[in-house]
Amino acid sequence: MQQNRNAPEEITALVELCRQLAAFGLNVGMSDARPAISVRNGVTGRKLWISVDVSRASFVWRRDDHDHHPVDDPVGAADRIAAYLKKRDDRPGRRP
């Protein structure tokens, strides 16, 4: 059974990250199924899903959850995520 998570805290952190990512000109959206956001380059780019880890300390992205950044630094997280997307999308078919 999943731990009782504080969804409002997660949503607040994700909304702030969403604002920062939008400032980079990225397409962002909130999930209606769980506390998470999607981000991509352009309208047709591959989506990257971002959520808050179970400790509510970090944003996490990628399936392996190896990329993470503290939730109290949404500007820094947005910068890292934008750089990750640029690197990923500059090499079609390859994942960093």
Secondary structure, DSSP 8 states (H G I E B T S, - for coil): ------HHHHHHHHHHHHHHHHHTT-EEEE-SSSSEEEEESTTTS--EEEEE-TTSSEEEESTT--EEEETT-HHHHHHHHHHHHHHHHHSTT---
